[in-house]
Each structure stands twice: as C-alpha cells, then as structure tokens.
Amino acid sequence: MITVYDTGLVTSAPVDAGIRGMLDDLHGRWPNMVVALDRKRVGPILPWRNTRTRLIDALKQALISQEHR
C-alpha cells in the first residue's frame, strides 16, 4: 500500500538548501529514507545519504519514502 502526503516548502534560503535541510531533518527520523529526484522524469530511487549532494535549483519534484522494500 502506498500512502501519499503532499508537502509544499516555503523558504527564504535558496531552494536546494531549504529542501536539503528539510530532508536532512526527515533522515534523522528515518535513517533508511530513500528519494527519487525529478528534473525531467522521476527516478531512480536511491538512499538519501547517496543522493543528498545531487539537489539542484531546477528540481521540480522529490518523492520520499521512509524505506525501500
């Protein structure tokens, strides 16, 4: 089963720094967190610790999950 929550982020910081901070906070609670980043299409699903440095200003969407099974 997939449950989806939609969250909007308002930040005065550059967008990538704001998103990175929000996801770092979630990662503290969800150590197995995975993300799929979207510039033109979503994918692949990767652990946050490996994806953290790939955020860019042109990011349109990030799919986030506590863990990947």
N, C-alpha and C positions, 0 to 999 in steps of 0.2 A: 504494500500500500504506500502511496506517495501522498504526503500532506504538503501543501504549498502555502507559504506565507509570503506576501509581497511587502517589501520594505523600501521606503524612499529615504534617501540620505541627503540632508541639508548640511553643508559645511562651508565655513569661511576659508578653510585650507584648500590648497589645490586638490582637485577631485581624487587623484590617485592616493594622496596622503590620507585623506578622510576615509576612503574605502579601506585602505590598508590598516588604519587604526581600528576601524570597526571590526574587520575580520581578525585582526590580532587579538582583540578582546574575546571574540567568539572562540577562537582557537584555544585560549586559556581555559575555557569551559569544555570544549570539545577537542581533545588532543588528536583525535583521528579524523578531523574535519577535512573534507575534500571540496574542491571547487572546479567549476568549468567556466572559463572566461570567454566572453564573446566580443569580437571586433566585427567580424562579418558573419560568423556562424559559431555556435557553442561547441566546445569540446577541446581537447579530451578532458576527462575527469581525472584530476591529479591531487595528491596531498597538498594542503596549503603550504606546508614548510618548503615544498619544492617550487611552488607557484608564486610565492609572495613577491619576488623581485620582478615578476613579469607584468605587473599592473602598469597601464599607460593611460594617458589622458583621454584617448579615443575609445576607451572601454564603454560599451553600451549596456552590457548585462553580465551579471555574475550569478551562476547557480551554485548554491552552497548546500552541503549536506553534512550531518554530524559524522557519518561514516559511510564507506562504500562497501557493500556486501555482494 
